Amino acid sequence: MNMEDMIYDLVIDKRLRKEKVTREWIADQALVCHASPHADDNAPPPFAASQHWVSNFMTRYLLSLRRRTNLTTLSDEALVDRAV
C-alpha cells in the first residue's frame, strides 16, 4: 500500500467517525506517512505536502471538503418539523 492509499484510508475513517477533514490535516498526515518508513534513514527524500500536492491528491481520489451542518445536532422531531 502506498502513502496516498494510506492517507485516503485515514480520510475515510475520519469521515466515518463524523470528524472534520481539512486540507491542513491531509498535509500533516502526508508528512507523517512520508517520514515513518524513513525513520531509520538519516534523510528521507524531500517531500513538502504543499497545497498543490493536497489539491492534486484530492482530485486523484475524488475527494472534496464537506461543510458541516447544524441539522445533525437537532433531534429527529426538530428535523421533521423543519422539513415539513
C-alpha positions as CSV (number, residue, x, y, z in Angstrom):
1,M,0.0,0.0,0.0
2,N,1.5,3.3,-1.0
3,M,1.5,6.6,1.0
4,E,-1.5,8.1,-0.8
5,D,-3.6,4.9,-0.3
6,M,-2.9,5.1,3.5
7,I,-3.9,8.8,3.6
8,Y,-7.1,8.1,1.7
9,D,-7.9,5.3,4.2
10,L,-7.3,7.7,7.1
11,V,-9.6,10.3,5.4
12,I,-12.4,7.7,5.0
13,D,-12.0,6.5,8.6
14,K,-12.1,10.1,9.9
15,R,-15.2,10.9,7.9
16,L,-17.0,7.7,9.1
17,R,-16.4,8.9,12.6
18,K,-18.1,12.2,11.6
19,E,-14.9,14.1,12.2
20,K,-13.9,17.1,10.1
21,V,-11.2,16.6,7.5
22,T,-9.2,19.7,6.4
23,R,-6.6,20.3,3.8
24,E,-4.1,21.1,6.6
25,W,-4.9,17.7,8.3
26,I,-4.3,15.9,5.0
27,A,-1.0,17.6,4.5
28,D,0.0,16.8,8.1
29,Q,-0.9,13.1,7.6
30,A,1.1,13.1,4.4
31,L,4.2,14.3,6.1
32,V,3.8,11.8,8.9
33,C,3.2,8.9,6.5
34,H,6.2,10.0,4.4
35,A,8.5,10.2,7.4
36,S,7.5,6.9,9.1
37,P,9.1,4.5,6.6
38,H,12.2,6.6,6.5
39,A,12.7,6.7,10.3
40,D,15.9,4.7,10.2
41,D,17.3,6.8,7.3
42,N,19.3,9.9,8.0
43,A,17.5,12.0,5.4
44,P,14.3,10.9,3.7
45,P,13.7,12.1,0.1
46,P,12.3,15.6,0.1
47,F,8.5,15.9,0.3
48,A,6.6,19.1,1.2
49,A,2.9,18.2,1.1
50,S,2.2,21.6,-0.5
51,Q,-1.2,22.9,-1.1
52,H,-0.7,22.0,-4.8
53,W,0.0,18.4,-3.8
54,V,-3.1,18.3,-1.5
55,S,-5.3,19.6,-4.3
56,N,-4.0,17.0,-6.7
57,F,-4.3,14.2,-4.1
58,M,-8.0,15.2,-3.6
59,T,-8.6,15.3,-7.3
60,R,-7.0,11.8,-7.8
61,Y,-9.1,10.3,-5.0
62,L,-12.3,12.3,-5.9
63,L,-12.3,14.0,-2.5
64,S,-14.0,17.2,-1.7
65,L,-14.2,19.2,1.5
66,R,-17.6,18.8,3.3
67,R,-19.5,21.6,5.0
68,R,-20.8,20.7,8.4
69,T,-24.4,21.5,9.1
70,N,-26.2,22.1,12.3
71,L,-29.1,19.8,11.3
72,T,-27.3,16.7,12.8
73,T,-27.4,18.3,16.3
74,L,-31.2,18.6,16.2
75,S,-33.5,15.9,17.5
76,D,-35.4,13.8,15.0
77,E,-38.6,15.6,15.9
78,A,-37.0,19.0,15.2
79,L,-35.6,17.8,11.9
80,V,-39.1,16.6,10.8
81,D,-40.6,20.0,11.9
82,R,-38.1,21.8,9.8
83,A,-38.5,19.6,6.8
84,V,-42.3,19.9,6.7
